[in-house]
Amino acid sequence: RFVPKRMVPFSFPLSKCALWDPVPMGDVIGAHVTYYRNPRISLVEKTLRLAYRHAKQNEKKSFSCFLLGTLAVDEDEEGITLTIDRFDPGREV
């Protein structure tokens, strides 16, 4: 199966006792969210308008902010939906 070069295998910090055998078993598979599911993004209009207004009022060309939401598996289990419903402008400090 195709695994992009930017993907790296999972690794865990060293510990004195392991709960499983760390030796890899089986074929390599992709762990990207779109590999097995059809993604869909839903954005609440109020959130988009708030982010747009904040961007227009900001004097800087670029600024940091957060768009917050929930990720859910669809009822038919064929896709996932990311619902973005909150805007957080963050802090300057």
C-alpha positions in Angstrom: 0.0 0.0 0.0 1.1 3.6 -0.7 2.6 5.3 2.3 3.8 8.9 1.7 7.4 9.7 2.6 6.3 12.3 5.2 4.5 9.7 7.3 6.7 8.2 10.1 6.0 5.1 12.2 4.6 5.4 15.7 7.2 5.5 18.4 6.9 5.5 22.2 9.3 6.6 24.9 11.6 4.0 26.4 10.3 2.5 29.7 11.5 -0.2 32.1 8.5 -2.4 31.4 6.6 -3.0 28.2 3.0 -4.1 28.0 3.4 -5.5 24.4 6.1 -6.8 22.1 7.5 -3.8 20.3 8.6 -5.9 17.2 6.7 -4.8 14.1 4.2 -7.4 12.7 2.4 -7.5 9.4 2.3 -5.1 6.5 2.6 -1.4 6.7 -0.7 0.5 6.4 -1.5 4.1 6.0 -3.0 5.8 9.1 -4.3 8.9 7.3 -7.9 9.9 8.1 -8.9 10.1 4.4 -7.5 6.6 3.6 -10.5 4.7 4.9 -13.1 7.4 5.3 -14.8 10.1 3.2 -14.2 13.5 5.1 -16.7 16.3 5.1 -16.3 19.7 6.8 -19.3 21.6 8.1 -18.7 25.3 9.1 -21.2 27.3 11.1 -21.9 30.6 9.3 -21.7 32.6 12.5 -18.2 31.3 13.2 -17.0 32.1 9.7 -18.4 35.7 10.0 -16.8 36.2 13.4 -13.4 35.0 12.1 -13.7 37.2 9.0 -14.6 40.3 11.1 -11.6 39.6 13.4 -9.3 39.3 10.4 -10.5 42.6 8.9 -10.1 44.4 12.2 -6.6 43.1 12.8 -3.8 45.4 11.7 -1.3 42.7 11.0 -1.3 40.8 7.7 -1.2 37.4 9.4 -2.4 36.4 12.9 -3.0 33.3 14.9 -6.4 32.0 15.9 -8.3 28.8 16.6 -11.3 27.2 15.0 -12.8 24.6 17.3 -15.3 21.9 16.6 -16.1 18.2 16.8 -15.2 15.2 14.8 -17.8 12.4 14.4 -18.1 9.2 12.4 -21.2 9.3 10.1 -24.1 6.9 10.9 -23.3 4.7 7.9 -19.7 4.5 9.1 -18.5 5.4 5.6 -17.4 9.0 6.4 -16.4 11.4 9.0 -17.7 14.9 9.6 -15.7 17.8 11.1 -18.2 20.4 12.4 -16.4 23.7 13.2 -18.7 25.8 15.4 -16.4 28.0 17.6 -13.8 30.7 16.9 -11.1 31.7 19.4 -8.9 34.6 18.5 -6.3 33.5 21.0 -4.0 35.8 22.9 -1.3 38.2 21.6 1.1 37.3 24.5 
